[in-house]
Amino acid sequence: MNILRRTFFIYPEIQKPLLVQITIGLCVISTIQMLGVYLAMKWMAAQVAADISIVVDYRVLGSWKLFLYMAIILPMIVNLGIGLFIVLYISNKFAGPLFRLERELDRYINNETDTLTVKFRANDYLHSLATKINALEHKRSVESK
């Protein structure tokens, strides 16, 4: 399988809403996590009423704050990318068969083919739907003879 040639948007009317919902969900969760860390840092600063420079060197604290923020933000970005890839990969497993079914129905309706035969790839979902459609076509052809 060549990943560069693969079409990820096979059935956009199904896949785009899924991507939007997953993206919004991941962004909301990430925002809540970032807000939680920010509020925790503010709360800790309020608890330490003394001059913090007595306890912590600001040169070290600045680096650790940046490290803490990056340790939260970078995984969120990676999770968003991986999440979108997984949604596209999984949705292709049922969007592809629906696309092929629609294409075969169009070919049959436009008299490009005499029989309606639906075949899905071995690793796709919805094989039972293809079996039922093929059984329906077989029943129709037997009754017409």
N, CA, C and O atoms as a GROMACS GRO file, in nm:
protein
  580
    1MET      N    1   0.084  -0.118   0.000
    1MET     CA    2   0.000   0.000   0.000
    1MET      C    3   0.089   0.124   0.000
    1MET      O    4   0.172   0.142   0.089
    2ASN      N    5   0.072   0.208  -0.098
    2ASN     CA    6   0.148   0.331  -0.108
    2ASN      C    7   0.068   0.443  -0.041
    2ASN      O    8  -0.036   0.484  -0.092
    3ILE      N    9   0.117   0.491   0.070
    3ILE     CA   10   0.045   0.590   0.150
    3ILE      C   11   0.031   0.724   0.075
    3ILE      O   12  -0.063   0.798   0.101
    4LEU      N   13   0.122   0.754  -0.015
    4LEU     CA   14   0.116   0.881  -0.087
    4LEU      C   15   0.006   0.880  -0.194
    4LEU      O   16  -0.048   0.986  -0.227
    5ARG      N   17  -0.027   0.764  -0.248
    5ARG     CA   18  -0.129   0.754  -0.351
    5ARG      C   19  -0.267   0.730  -0.293
    5ARG      O   20  -0.367   0.741  -0.365
    6ARG      N   21  -0.275   0.698  -0.167
    6ARG     CA   22  -0.402   0.663  -0.105
    6ARG      C   23  -0.491   0.786  -0.093
    6ARG      O   24  -0.446   0.893  -0.054
    7THR      N   25  -0.618   0.769  -0.126
    7THR     CA   26  -0.715   0.876  -0.111
    7THR      C   27  -0.779   0.862   0.026
    7THR      O   28  -0.837   0.759   0.058
    8PHE      N   29  -0.768   0.967   0.107
    8PHE     CA   30  -0.818   0.960   0.242
    8PHE      C   31  -0.964   1.003   0.251
    8PHE      O   32  -1.038   0.954   0.336
    9PHE      N   33  -1.007   1.094   0.164
    9PHE     CA   34  -1.146   1.137   0.164
    9PHE      C   35  -1.220   1.062   0.055
    9PHE      O   36  -1.231   1.109  -0.059
   10ILE      N   37  -1.270   0.945   0.091
   10ILE     CA   38  -1.343   0.862  -0.004
   10ILE      C   39  -1.490   0.903  -0.008
   10ILE      O   40  -1.550   0.913  -0.115
   11TYR      N   41  -1.545   0.927   0.106
   11TYR     CA   42  -1.687   0.961   0.119
   11TYR      C   43  -1.698   1.082   0.212
   11TYR      O   44  -1.731   1.066   0.330
   12PRO      N   45  -1.670   1.203   0.161
   12PRO     CA   46  -1.658   1.322   0.246
   12PRO      C   47  -1.781   1.353   0.331
   12PRO      O   48  -1.767   1.409   0.440
   13GLU      N   49  -1.900   1.318   0.284
   13GLU     CA   50  -2.018   1.352   0.363
   13GLU      C   51  -2.025   1.274   0.493
   13GLU      O   52  -2.097   1.313   0.585
   14ILE      N   53  -1.951   1.164   0.503
   14ILE     CA   54  -1.940   1.089   0.629
   14ILE      C   55  -1.814   1.129   0.703
   14ILE      O   56  -1.816   1.151   0.824
   15GLN      N   57  -1.704   1.139   0.631
   15GLN     CA   58  -1.574   1.158   0.695
   15GLN      C   59  -1.551   1.299   0.748
   15GLN      O   60  -1.491   1.314   0.854
   16LYS      N   61  -1.597   1.402   0.678
   16LYS     CA   62  -1.574   1.539   0.725
   16LYS      C   63  -1.642   1.567   0.859
   16LYS      O   64  -1.579   1.625   0.947
   17PRO      N   65  -1.770   1.528   0.878
   17PRO     CA   66  -1.829   1.550   1.011
   17PRO      C   67  -1.756   1.474   1.122
   17PRO      O   68  -1.742   1.525   1.233
   18LEU      N   69  -1.709   1.352   1.092
   18LEU     CA   70  -1.630   1.278   1.191
   18LEU      C   71  -1.504   1.353   1.227
   18LEU      O   72  -1.470   1.366   1.345
   19LEU      N   73  -1.434   1.403   1.126
   19LEU     CA   74  -1.310   1.478   1.152
   19LEU      C   75  -1.337   1.603   1.233
   19LEU      O   76  -1.262   1.636   1.324
   20VAL      N   77  -1.443   1.674   1.200
   20VAL     CA   78  -1.477   1.796   1.274
   20VAL      C   79  -1.508   1.763   1.419
   20VAL      O   80  -1.461   1.832   1.510
   21GLN      N   81  -1.588   1.659   1.442
   21GLN     CA   82  -1.624   1.622   1.579
   21GLN      C   83  -1.502   1.580   1.659
   21GLN      O   84  -1.487   1.619   1.775
   22ILE      N   85  -1.415   1.499   1.600
   22ILE     CA   86  -1.294   1.454   1.670
   22ILE      C   87  -1.202   1.572   1.697
   22ILE      O   88  -1.146   1.583   1.807
   23THR      N   89  -1.184   1.660   1.599
   23THR     CA   90  -1.097   1.776   1.618
   23THR      C   91  -1.149   1.867   1.728
   23THR      O   92  -1.072   1.910   1.815
   24ILE      N   93  -1.277   1.895   1.727
   24ILE     CA   94  -1.336   1.980   1.832
   24ILE      C   95  -1.322   1.913   1.968
   24ILE      O   96  -1.285   1.978   2.066
   25GLY      N   97  -1.350   1.784   1.973
   25GLY     CA   98  -1.338   1.712   2.100
   25GLY      C   99  -1.197   1.714   2.155
   25GLY      O  100  -1.176   1.741   2.273
   26LEU      N  101  -1.099   1.685   2.068
   26LEU     CA  102  -0.959   1.687   2.114
   26LEU      C  103  -0.915   1.826   2.155
   26LEU      O  104  -0.839   1.841   2.251
   27CYS      N  105  -0.960   1.929   2.083
   27CYS     CA  106  -0.924   2.067   2.119
   27CYS      C  107  -0.986   2.108   2.253
   27CYS      O  108  -0.922   2.175   2.334
   28VAL      N  109  -1.110   2.067   2.277
   28VAL     CA  110  -1.175   2.099   2.405
   28VAL      C  111  -1.102   2.029   2.519
   28VAL      O  112  -1.075   2.090   2.623
   29ILE      N  113  -1.072   1.901   2.501
   29ILE     CA  114  -1.000   1.827   2.606
   29ILE      C  115  -0.862   1.889   2.630
   29ILE      O  116  -0.820   1.904   2.745
   30SER      N  117  -0.792   1.924   2.522
   30SER     CA  118  -0.660   1.985   2.536
   30SER      C  119  -0.668   2.119   2.608
   30SER      O  120  -0.584   2.150   2.692
   31THR      N  121  -0.769   2.197   2.576
   31THR     CA  122  -0.786   2.327   2.641
   31THR      C  123  -0.814   2.309   2.790
   31THR      O  124  -0.761   2.383   2.873
   32ILE      N  125  -0.896   2.212   2.824
   32ILE     CA  126  -0.924   2.185   2.965
   32ILE      C  127  -0.796   2.142   3.038
   32ILE      O  128  -0.771   2.184   3.151
   33GLN      N  129  -0.716   2.058   2.973
   33GLN     CA  130  -0.590   2.015   3.035
   33GLN      C  131  -0.495   2.133   3.054
   33GLN      O  132  -0.435   2.147   3.161
   34MET      N  133  -0.481   2.217   2.952
   34MET     CA  134  -0.391   2.332   2.965
   34MET      C  135  -0.441   2.428   3.073
   34MET      O  136  -0.361   2.482   3.150
   35LEU      N  137  -0.571   2.449   3.078
   35LEU     CA  138  -0.628   2.536   3.180
   35LEU      C  139  -0.604   2.479   3.319
   35LEU      O  140  -0.574   2.553   3.413
   36GLY      N  141  -0.617   2.347   3.333
   36GLY     CA  142  -0.590   2.283   3.461
   36GLY      C  143  -0.447   2.303   3.507
   36GLY      O  144  -0.423   2.332   3.624
   37VAL      N  145  -0.351   2.287   3.416
   37VAL     CA  146  -0.210   2.308   3.452
   37VAL      C  147  -0.186   2.454   3.488
   37VAL      O  148  -0.117   2.484   3.585
   38TYR      N  149  -0.243   2.545   3.409
   38TYR     CA  150  -0.225   2.687   3.435
   38TYR      C  151  -0.282   2.725   3.572
   38TYR      O  152  -0.217   2.796   3.650
   39LEU      N  153  -0.404   2.678   3.601
   39LEU     CA  154  -0.465   2.710   3.730
   39LEU      C  155  -0.389   2.645   3.846
   39LEU      O  156  -0.379   2.703   3.953
   40ALA      N  157  -0.336   2.524   3.823
   40ALA     CA  158  -0.256   2.459   3.928
   40ALA      C  159  -0.131   2.541   3.957
   40ALA      O  160  -0.091   2.555   4.073
   41MET      N  161  -0.068   2.595   3.852
   41MET     CA  162   0.052   2.677   3.874
   41MET      C  163   0.016   2.806   3.946
   41MET      O  164   0.090   2.850   4.034
   42LYS      N  165  -0.097   2.867   3.910
   42LYS     CA  166  -0.140   2.990   3.977
   42LYS      C  167  -0.173   2.961   4.124
   42LYS      O  168  -0.140   3.040   4.212
   43TRP      N  169  -0.238   2.847   4.149
   43TRP     CA  170  -0.272   2.810   4.286
   43TRP      C  171  -0.146   2.789   4.368
   43TRP      O  172  -0.138   2.834   4.483
   44MET      N  173  -0.047   2.720   4.312
   44MET     CA  174   0.078   2.697   4.384
   44MET      C  175   0.151   2.828   4.411
   44MET      O  176   0.211   2.846   4.518
   45ALA      N  177   0.145   2.920   4.316
   45ALA     CA  178   0.210   3.049   4.337
   45ALA      C  179   0.140   3.126   4.449
   45ALA      O  180   0.205   3.195   4.528
   46ALA      N  181   0.009   3.114   4.458
   46ALA     CA  182  -0.066   3.182   4.564
   46ALA      C  183  -0.038   3.118   4.700
   46ALA      O  184  -0.041   3.188   4.802
   47GLN      N  185  -0.012   2.988   4.704
   47GLN     CA  186   0.017   2.919   4.830
   47GLN      C  187   0.152   2.958   4.886
   47GLN      O  188   0.173   2.959   5.007
   48VAL      N  189   0.244   2.989   4.797
   48VAL     CA  190   0.379   3.030   4.842
   48VAL      C  191   0.375   3.183   4.854
   48VAL      O  192   0.400   3.255   4.758
   49ALA      N  193   0.344   3.229   4.972
   49ALA     CA  194   0.329   3.373   4.992
   49ALA      C  195   0.464   3.442   5.009
   49ALA      O  196   0.472   3.564   4.999
   50ALA      N  197   0.568   3.366   5.035
   50ALA     CA  198   0.700   3.426   5.055
   50ALA      C  199   0.763   3.455   4.920
   50ALA      O  200   0.714   3.414   4.815
   51ASP      N  201   0.872   3.528   4.925
   51ASP     CA  202   0.948   3.558   4.805
   51ASP      C  203   1.007   3.427   4.751
   51ASP      O  204   1.092   3.365   4.815
   52ILE      N  205   0.961   3.387   4.635
   52ILE     CA  206   1.000   3.257   4.580
   52ILE      C  207   1.147   3.255   4.539
   52ILE      O  208   1.205   3.147   4.522
   53SER      N  209   1.209   3.371   4.522
   53SER     CA  210   1.350   3.374   4.482
   53SER      C  211   1.441   3.319   4.592
   53SER      O  212   1.555   3.282   4.566
   54ILE      N  213   1.390   3.314   4.714
   54ILE     CA  214   1.467   3.256   4.822
   54ILE      C  215   1.481   3.105   4.801
   54ILE      O  216   1.584   3.046   4.833
   55VAL      N  217   1.375   3.043   4.747
   55VAL     CA  218   1.370   2.898   4.730
   55VAL      C  219   1.417   2.853   4.592
   55VAL      O  220   1.487   2.753   4.581
   56VAL      N  221   1.380   2.926   4.489
   56VAL     CA  222   1.403   2.881   4.351
   56VAL      C  223   1.481   2.985   4.274
   56VAL      O  224   1.454   3.105   4.283
   57ASP      N  225   1.576   2.939   4.200
   57ASP     CA  226   1.652   3.025   4.110
   57ASP      C  227   1.565   3.049   3.986
   57ASP      O  228   1.523   2.953   3.922
   58TYR      N  229   1.538   3.175   3.949
   58TYR     CA  230   1.450   3.206   3.837
   58TYR      C  231   1.503   3.153   3.705
   58TYR      O  232   1.425   3.123   3.615
   59ARG      N  233   1.635   3.142   3.692
   59ARG     CA  234   1.690   3.088   3.567
   59ARG      C  235   1.647   2.943   3.548
   59ARG      O  236   1.618   2.902   3.436
   60VAL      N  237   1.643   2.866   3.656
   60VAL     CA  238   1.600   2.727   3.649
   60VAL      C  239   1.448   2.719   3.636
   60VAL      O  240   1.397   2.639   3.558
   61LEU      N  241   1.377   2.801   3.711
   61LEU     CA  242   1.232   2.800   3.708
   61LEU      C  243   1.179   2.832   3.568
   61LEU      O  244   1.086   2.767   3.521
   62GLY      N  245   1.238   2.929   3.502
   62GLY     CA  246   1.195   2.966   3.367
   62GLY      C  247   1.210   2.850   3.271
   62GLY      O  248   1.120   2.825   3.190
   63SER      N  249   1.322   2.780   3.278
   63SER     CA  250   1.343   2.664   3.190
   63SER      C  251   1.244   2.554   3.221
   63SER      O  252   1.191   2.491   3.129
   64TRP      N  253   1.218   2.529   3.350
   64TRP     CA  254   1.125   2.423   3.386
   64TRP      C  255   0.982   2.458   3.347
   64TRP      O  256   0.906   2.369   3.307
   65LYS      N  257   0.944   2.585   3.357
   65LYS     CA  258   0.811   2.624   3.314
   65LYS      C  259   0.794   2.601   3.164
   65LYS      O  260   0.692   2.548   3.119
   66LEU      N  261   0.894   2.641   3.088
   66LEU     CA  262   0.890   2.619   2.943
   66LEU      C  263   0.885   2.470   2.912
   66LEU      O  264   0.809   2.426   2.826
   67PHE      N  265   0.966   2.393   2.982
   67PHE     CA  266   0.966   2.248   2.962
   67PHE      C  267   0.829   2.188   2.996
   67PHE      O  268   0.779   2.101   2.924
   68LEU      N  269   0.769   2.234   3.104
   68LEU     CA  270   0.638   2.184   3.144
   68LEU      C  271   0.533   2.215   3.038
   68LEU      O  272   0.454   2.129   3.000
   69TYR      N  273   0.532   2.340   2.991
   69TYR     CA  274   0.435   2.376   2.888
   69TYR      C  275   0.457   2.296   2.760
   69TYR      O  276   0.361   2.250   2.698
   70MET      N  277   0.582   2.279   2.719
   70MET     CA  278   0.611   2.203   2.598
   70MET      C  279   0.577   2.055   2.616
   70MET      O  280   0.537   1.988   2.521
   71ALA      N  281   0.593   2.004   2.738
   71ALA     CA  282   0.560   1.864   2.765
   71ALA      C  283   0.409   1.842   2.757
   71ALA      O  284   0.364   1.728   2.744
   72ILE      N  285   0.332   1.947   2.765
   72ILE     CA  286   0.187   1.935   2.752
   72ILE      C  287   0.143   1.966   2.609
   72ILE      O  288   0.061   1.894   2.552
   73ILE      N  289   0.195   2.071   2.552
   73ILE     CA  290   0.150   2.117   2.420
   73ILE      C  291   0.194   2.022   2.308
   73ILE      O  292   0.112   1.989   2.222
   74LEU      N  293   0.318   1.979   2.308
   74LEU     CA  294   0.364   1.890   2.200
   74LEU      C  295   0.288   1.758   2.194
   74LEU      O  296   0.247   1.718   2.085
   75PRO      N  297   0.266   1.689   2.306
   75PRO     CA  298   0.184   1.566   2.297
   75PRO      C  299   0.042   1.593   2.249
   75PRO      O  300  -0.017   1.509   2.181
   76MET      N  301  -0.014   1.709   2.283
   76MET     CA  302  -0.148   1.741   2.236
   76MET      C  303  -0.150   1.752   2.083
   76MET      O  304  -0.242   1.703   2.018
   77ILE      N  305  -0.049   1.816   2.028
   77ILE     CA  306  -0.040   1.830   1.882
   77ILE      C  307  -0.021   1.693   1.818
   77ILE      O  308  -0.084   1.663   1.716
   78VAL      N  309   0.065   1.611   1.876
   78VAL     CA  310   0.087   1.475   1.823
   78VAL      C  311  -0.042   1.394   1.834
   78VAL      O  312  -0.078   1.322   1.741
   79ASN      N  313  -0.111   1.403   1.948
   79ASN     CA  314  -0.238   1.331   1.966
   79ASN      C  315  -0.342   1.374   1.863
   79ASN      O  316  -0.417   1.292   1.812
   80LEU      N  317  -0.347   1.503   1.834
   80LEU     CA  318  -0.441   1.552   1.734
   80LEU      C  319  -0.409   1.492   1.598
   80LEU      O  320  -0.499   1.446   1.528
   81GLY      N  321  -0.282   1.492   1.560
   81GLY     CA  322  -0.242   1.433   1.432
   81GLY      C  323  -0.272   1.285   1.424
   81GLY      O  324  -0.328   1.237   1.324
   82ILE      N  325  -0.236   1.212   1.528
   82ILE     CA  326  -0.262   1.067   1.531
   82ILE      C  327  -0.413   1.041   1.534
   82ILE      O  328  -0.461   0.950   1.466
   83GLY      N  329  -0.487   1.120   1.610
   83GLY     CA  330  -0.632   1.103   1.616
   83GLY      C  331  -0.698   1.123   1.481
   83GLY      O  332  -0.786   1.046   1.443
   84LEU      N  333  -0.656   1.226   1.408
   84LEU     CA  334  -0.712   1.251   1.275
   84LEU      C  335  -0.677   1.138   1.179
   84LEU      O  336  -0.761   1.096   1.099
   85PHE      N  337  -0.555   1.088   1.187
   85PHE     CA  338  -0.515   0.976   1.102
   85PHE      C  339  -0.599   0.852   1.132
   85PHE      O  340  -0.645   0.784   1.040
   86ILE      N  341  -0.620   0.823   1.259
   86ILE     CA  342  -0.699   0.706   1.297
   86ILE      C  343  -0.844   0.721   1.249
   86ILE      O  344  -0.902   0.625   1.200
   87VAL      N  345  -0.901   0.840   1.264
   87VAL     CA  346  -1.038   0.862   1.218
   87VAL      C  347  -1.048   0.840   1.067
   87VAL      O  348  -1.141   0.775   1.020
   88LEU      N  349  -0.951   0.893   0.991
   88LEU     CA  350  -0.954   0.873   0.847
   88LEU      C  351  -0.936   0.726   0.811
   88LEU      O  352  -1.005   0.674   0.723
   89TYR      N  353  -0.846   0.658   0.879
   89TYR     CA  354  -0.819   0.517   0.850
   89TYR      C  355  -0.942   0.431   0.878
   89TYR      O  356  -0.981   0.349   0.796
   90ILE      N  357  -1.002   0.450   0.996
   90ILE     CA  358  -1.119   0.371   1.034
   90ILE      C  359  -1.239   0.408   0.947
   90ILE      O  360  -1.312   0.319   0.903
   91SER      N  361  -1.260   0.535   0.921
   91SER     CA  362  -1.376   0.574   0.840
   91SER      C  363  -1.363   0.525   0.697
   91SER      O  364  -1.464   0.501   0.630
   92ASN      N  365  -1.241   0.508   0.648
   92ASN     CA  366  -1.223   0.453   0.513
   92ASN      C  367  -1.270   0.309   0.505
   92ASN      O  368  -1.306   0.262   0.398
   93LYS      N  369  -1.270   0.239   0.617
   93LYS     CA  370  -1.312   0.099   0.619
   93LYS      C  371  -1.462   0.085   0.592
   93LYS      O  372  -1.505  -0.019   0.542
   94PHE      N  373  -1.541   0.188   0.623
   94PHE     CA  374  -1.683   0.180   0.587
   94PHE      C  375  -1.722   0.282   0.481
   94PHE      O  376  -1.822   0.262   0.412
   95ALA      N  377  -1.647   0.389   0.466
   95ALA     CA  378  -1.678   0.487   0.361
   95ALA      C  379  -1.642   0.431   0.223
   95ALA      O  380  -1.712   0.456   0.126
   96GLY      N  381  -1.534   0.354   0.216
   96GLY     CA  382  -1.494   0.293   0.088
   96GLY      C  383  -1.600   0.198   0.036
   96GLY      O  384  -1.638   0.208  -0.080
   97PRO      N  385  -1.649   0.104   0.119
   97PRO     CA  386  -1.755   0.015   0.071
   97PRO      C  387  -1.882   0.090   0.030
   97PRO      O  388  -1.946   0.053  -0.068
   98LEU      N  389  -1.919   0.193   0.104
   98LEU     CA  390  -2.037   0.270   0.065
   98LEU      C  391  -2.015   0.340  -0.069
   98LEU      O  392  -2.106   0.347  -0.152
   99PHE      N  393  -1.895   0.390  -0.089
   99PHE     CA  394  -1.862   0.454  -0.216
   99PHE      C  395  -1.870   0.352  -0.330
   99PHE      O  396  -1.928   0.380  -0.435
  100ARG      N  397  -1.813   0.232  -0.310
  100ARG     CA  398  -1.818   0.128  -0.413
  100ARG      C  399  -1.961   0.082  -0.438
  100ARG      O  400  -2.000   0.058  -0.553
  101LEU      N  401  -2.040   0.068  -0.332
  101LEU     CA  402  -2.180   0.030  -0.347
  101LEU      C  403  -2.255   0.134  -0.430
  101LEU      O  404  -2.330   0.099  -0.521
  102GLU      N  405  -2.234   0.260  -0.399
  102GLU     CA  406  -2.300   0.367  -0.473
  102GLU      C  407  -2.257   0.365  -0.620
  102GLU      O  408  -2.340   0.385  -0.708
  103ARG      N  409  -2.130   0.341  -0.645
  103ARG     CA  410  -2.079   0.334  -0.782
  103ARG      C  411  -2.141   0.218  -0.860
  103ARG      O  412  -2.179   0.233  -0.975
  104GLU      N  413  -2.151   0.101  -0.794
  104GLU     CA  414  -2.212  -0.016  -0.860
  104GLU      C  415  -2.361   0.008  -0.885
  104GLU      O  416  -2.412  -0.032  -0.990
  105LEU      N  417  -2.429   0.072  -0.792
  105LEU     CA  418  -2.571   0.104  -0.813
  105LEU      C  419  -2.588   0.200  -0.930
  105LEU      O  420  -2.679   0.184  -1.011
  106ASP      N  421  -2.502   0.301  -0.938
  106ASP     CA  422  -2.508   0.395  -1.051
  106ASP      C  423  -2.484   0.324  -1.184
  106ASP      O  424  -2.553   0.349  -1.282
  107ARG      N  425  -2.386   0.234  -1.186
  107ARG     CA  426  -2.358   0.159  -1.309
  107ARG      C  427  -2.478   0.073  -1.348
  107ARG      O  428  -2.512   0.062  -1.466
  108TYR      N  429  -2.543   0.012  -1.250
  108TYR     CA  430  -2.659  -0.072  -1.276
  108TYR      C  431  -2.778   0.012  -1.323
  108TYR      O  432  -2.848  -0.026  -1.418
  109ILE      N  433  -2.802   0.124  -1.259
  109ILE     CA  434  -2.913   0.213  -1.295
  109ILE      C  435  -2.894   0.270  -1.435
  109ILE      O  436  -2.991   0.283  -1.511
  110ASN      N  437  -2.771   0.304  -1.470
  110ASN     CA  438  -2.740   0.362  -1.602
  110ASN      C  439  -2.722   0.256  -1.710
  110ASN      O  440  -2.678   0.287  -1.820
  111ASN      N  441  -2.757   0.130  -1.679
  111ASN     CA  442  -2.749   0.018  -1.774
  111ASN      C  443  -2.607  -0.005  -1.828
  111ASN      O  444  -2.590  -0.051  -1.941
  112GLU      N  445  -2.507   0.025  -1.747
  112GLU     CA  446  -2.370  -0.005  -1.786
  112GLU      C  447  -2.336  -0.151  -1.758
  112GLU      O  448  -2.240  -0.204  -1.814
  113THR      N  449  -2.415  -0.214  -1.672
  113THR     CA  450  -2.397  -0.355  -1.640
  113THR      C  451  -2.534  -0.421  -1.627
  113THR      O  452  -2.631  -0.356  -1.587
  114ASP      N  453  -2.541  -0.549  -1.659
  114ASP     CA  454  -2.669  -0.620  -1.655
  114ASP      C  455  -2.702  -0.675  -1.516
  114ASP      O  456  -2.818  -0.691  -1.482
  115THR      N  457  -2.599  -0.702  -1.437
  115THR     CA  458  -2.621  -0.756  -1.303
  115THR      C  459  -2.558  -0.665  -1.199
  115THR      O  460  -2.459  -0.596  -1.224
  116LEU      N  461  -2.617  -0.668  -1.085
  116LEU     CA  462  -2.566  -0.589  -0.973
  116LEU      C  463  -2.483  -0.681  -0.884
  116LEU      O  464  -2.537  -0.762  -0.808
  117THR      N  465  -2.352  -0.668  -0.894
  117THR     CA  466  -2.262  -0.748  -0.813
  117THR      C  467  -2.175  -0.655  -0.731
  117THR      O  468  -2.101  -0.573  -0.785
  118VAL      N  469  -2.185  -0.668  -0.600
  118VAL     CA  470  -2.111  -0.581  -0.510
  118VAL      C  471  -2.000  -0.662  -0.443
  118VAL      O  472  -2.027  -0.765  -0.381
  119LYS      N  473  -1.877  -0.614  -0.458
  119LYS     CA  474  -1.762  -0.680  -0.395
  119LYS      C  475  -1.682  -0.575  -0.318
  119LYS      O  476  -1.649  -0.469  -0.369
  120PHE      N  477  -1.653  -0.609  -0.193
  120PHE     CA  478  -1.572  -0.522  -0.109
  120PHE      C  479  -1.436  -0.587  -0.088
  120PHE      O  480  -1.421  -0.708  -0.104
  121ARG      N  481  -1.338  -0.506  -0.050
  121ARG     CA  482  -1.206  -0.560  -0.017
  121ARG      C  483  -1.216  -0.645   0.109
  121ARG      O  484  -1.307  -0.626   0.190
  122ALA      N  485  -1.124  -0.737   0.124
  122ALA     CA  486  -1.129  -0.832   0.236
  122ALA      C  487  -1.124  -0.761   0.372
  122ALA      O  488  -1.186  -0.808   0.467
  123ASN      N  489  -1.051  -0.651   0.383
  123ASN     CA  490  -1.036  -0.585   0.513
  123ASN      C  491  -1.136  -0.471   0.535
  123ASN      O  492  -1.124  -0.397   0.633
  124ASP      N  493  -1.234  -0.456   0.446
  124ASP     CA  494  -1.336  -0.353   0.462
  124ASP      C  495  -1.448  -0.403   0.553
  124ASP      O  496  -1.462  -0.523   0.577
  125TYR      N  497  -1.527  -0.308   0.602
  125TYR     CA  498  -1.645  -0.341   0.679
  125TYR      C  499  -1.764  -0.356   0.584
  125TYR      O  500  -1.751  -0.335   0.463
  126LEU      N  501  -1.878  -0.392   0.636
  126LEU     CA  502  -2.006  -0.398   0.565
  126LEU      C  503  -2.016  -0.514   0.465
  126LEU      O  504  -2.089  -0.503   0.366
  127HIS      N  505  -1.944  -0.624   0.489
  127HIS     CA  506  -1.954  -0.739   0.400
  127HIS      C  507  -2.094  -0.800   0.400
  127HIS      O  508  -2.140  -0.850   0.298
  128SER      N  509  -2.161  -0.795   0.514
  128SER     CA  510  -2.297  -0.850   0.519
  128SER      C  511  -2.392  -0.772   0.429
  128SER      O  512  -2.484  -0.829   0.372
  129LEU      N  513  -2.371  -0.642   0.416
  129LEU     CA  514  -2.452  -0.560   0.326
  129LEU      C  515  -2.430  -0.603   0.181
  129LEU      O  516  -2.526  -0.615   0.105
  130ALA      N  517  -2.307  -0.625   0.143
  130ALA     CA  518  -2.277  -0.671   0.006
  130ALA      C  519  -2.339  -0.807  -0.020
  130ALA      O  520  -2.393  -0.831  -0.128
  131THR      N  521  -2.333  -0.895   0.078
  131THR     CA  522  -2.392  -1.029   0.064
  131THR      C  523  -2.542  -1.020   0.043
  131THR      O  524  -2.598  -1.090  -0.041
  132LYS      N  525  -2.609  -0.935   0.119
  132LYS     CA  526  -2.754  -0.919   0.106
  132LYS      C  527  -2.792  -0.858  -0.028
  132LYS      O  528  -2.891  -0.899  -0.088
  133ILE      N  529  -2.716  -0.761  -0.073
  133ILE     CA  530  -2.746  -0.698  -0.203
  133ILE      C  531  -2.725  -0.799  -0.315
  133ILE      O  532  -2.805  -0.807  -0.408
  134ASN      N  533  -2.617  -0.876  -0.306
  134ASN     CA  534  -2.593  -0.979  -0.408
  134ASN      C  535  -2.701  -1.087  -0.404
  134ASN      O  536  -2.742  -1.136  -0.509
  135ALA      N  537  -2.749  -1.124  -0.284
  135ALA     CA  538  -2.858  -1.221  -0.272
  135ALA      C  539  -2.987  -1.164  -0.332
  135ALA      O  540  -3.062  -1.237  -0.397
  136LEU      N  541  -3.012  -1.036  -0.311
  136LEU     CA  542  -3.129  -0.971  -0.369
  136LEU      C  543  -3.121  -0.973  -0.521
  136LEU      O  544  -3.220  -1.001  -0.588
  137GLU      N  545  -3.006  -0.943  -0.574
  137GLU     CA  546  -2.987  -0.946  -0.720
  137GLU      C  547  -3.004  -1.088  -0.772
  137GLU      O  548  -3.064  -1.108  -0.878
  138HIS      N  549  -2.952  -1.187  -0.700
  138HIS     CA  550  -2.965  -1.327  -0.742
  138HIS      C  551  -3.113  -1.367  -0.742
  138HIS      O  552  -3.159  -1.433  -0.835
  139LYS      N  553  -3.186  -1.328  -0.638
  139LYS     CA  554  -3.329  -1.360  -0.629
  139LYS      C  555  -3.406  -1.294  -0.743
  139LYS      O  556  -3.495  -1.356  -0.802
  140ARG      N  557  -3.373  -1.169  -0.775
  140ARG     CA  558  -3.439  -1.097  -0.884
  140ARG      C  559  -3.413  -1.166  -1.016
  140ARG      O  560  -3.504  -1.181  -1.098
  141SER      N  561  -3.288  -1.209  -1.039
  141SER     CA  562  -3.255  -1.274  -1.166
  141SER      C  563  -3.321  -1.410  -1.179
  141SER      O  564  -3.359  -1.449  -1.290
  142VAL      N  565  -3.336  -1.484  -1.067
  142VAL     CA  566  -3.402  -1.615  -1.071
  142VAL      C  567  -3.552  -1.598  -1.097
  142VAL      O  568  -3.610  -1.676  -1.172
  143GLU      N  569  -3.614  -1.498  -1.035
  143GLU     CA  570  -3.756  -1.474  -1.054
  143GLU      C  571  -3.788  -1.424  -1.194
  143GLU      O  572  -3.898  -1.450  -1.244
  144SER      N  573  -3.697  -1.355  -1.257
  144SER     CA  574  -3.724  -1.301  -1.390
  144SER      C  575  -3.710  -1.407  -1.500
  144SER      O  576  -3.755  -1.385  -1.612
  145LYS      N  577  -3.651  -1.522  -1.469
  145LYS     CA  578  -3.633  -1.629  -1.569
  145LYS      C  579  -3.753  -1.715  -1.584
  145LYS      O  580  -3.752  -1.808  -1.665
   0.00000   0.00000   0.00000
